[in-house]
């Protein structure tokens, strides 16, 4: 996974530095399969700007470790393996279907898939993954799912995500 992120540094170089600073290289390079809901550079940089932090390595290493583990799930889950569901209505966070998952940081998310519309025909489009952080009470957009490096899968979080919202 780190190899993939290093090769695509335009989106992941701050994430790589954060992983190294947290001492989590073995998790992201190891044989254990993981699912990473990955915050990209812009998510990390936005957090740094909001908190007057100049460099990723200026963040507390324990904060980096704890925060990253809040984005990692044991096992590899492709989008198609998440249960189908329907988004919540109104101010509710959790809709119907889907499932709740506990990430390595101990936090919980609710995730579901939905087959989108295509050419105005319901259910004929691509399967999209949707995630909500139960702990942060926040819906989180997945920009790109099913990025498949050797030791798991990355579901890239949208650029509007700010580190710490998981």
Secondary structure, 3 states (H helix, E strand, C coil): CHHHHHHCHHHHHHHHHHHHHHCCHHHHHCCCCEEEEECCHHHHHHHHHHCCCCCHHHCCHHHHHHHHHCCEEECCCCHHHCCEEECCCCCCCCCEECEEEECCCCCEEEEEEEECCECCECCCCCEEEEEEECCCCEEEEEEEEEECCCCEEEEEECCCCCCCCC
